[in-house]
């Protein structure tokens, strides 16, 4: 009788015990600080929130978000990261960019930090290595630096006689400085001349565009840092007005009329980041979670833009495209 009663109690405990996410839900909600250089109300954060919901988290009851938006101003990130630390969030998530990830890392050595689309977390000094990040930071790499040179290769494929490549650069920006070296090496290997023009914000656009026209570049290769993303509409319009082919870092440029993009899918990265948060909530230590590289790198082509520019894209290129905009 005692054995049967004990077995019943054990069985009841097993069947009624909460799952790990439910166990967290039964207590204090997990407070996630979201540190954004670009607007928090966007694709990356939306994908992150949806993924957490799919994992069983209920916003407002089992998870709450504290947003800090730097409004494209890199210099504000440090102070905003400090605010999140002072508010004692449980985890900090940086959806996009090297600058936000560095700001979070510098603000705290104890609160777990999950990075989203960071270009090269190792070379930027965010983590010690991909396999053993160490410290309190882990998350994902967008492979962005590895892809910078690839865009020059695509430019050469589109224009076999390519000789002059233009690029925007912001030497004070940690990612842009690294990206420039990658593009420079790729251009040198392909025997093309590189023309760099400064773009740190909207105030540089007029001068940058005039310089590109003066230098008569064949193709513009756009690196993925805050000033180019913030001013992407102006860059796309400039390329269109001047019948200039441009290769972009994200599919969003092509969706807005750009010719071709090659880069990681930021929404997919954010969904993966939610799984890192879930594992940390369940007790995993950031130092023991290897940084994951982007799984979904996509080539997107806009045929309508190609026709408007008078460019015939090779069938081999179109066959390799993950998405073709007609």
Protein Blocks (a to p, Z undefined) as FASTA:
>chain_A
ZZmmmmmmmmmmmmmpccfklmmmmmccdddddddfbdfbbfklmmmmmmmmmnopaehj
loccddddekhpaklmmmmmmmmmmnopabdcdfbdjklmmmmmmmpckbccddfddfbl
mlnomambfklngpjbecddehlmmmmmmmmmmmmmmmmmbcbdcddddfklmklmmmmm
mmmmmmmmnopacdddddfbfklmmmmmmmmmmnopabdcddddfklmmmmmmmmmmmmm
nopacddfbfklmmnopabdcdddfklmmmmmmmmmmmmmnopafklmccdddfbdcddd
dfklmmmnopacdfklmmmpmbdcZZ
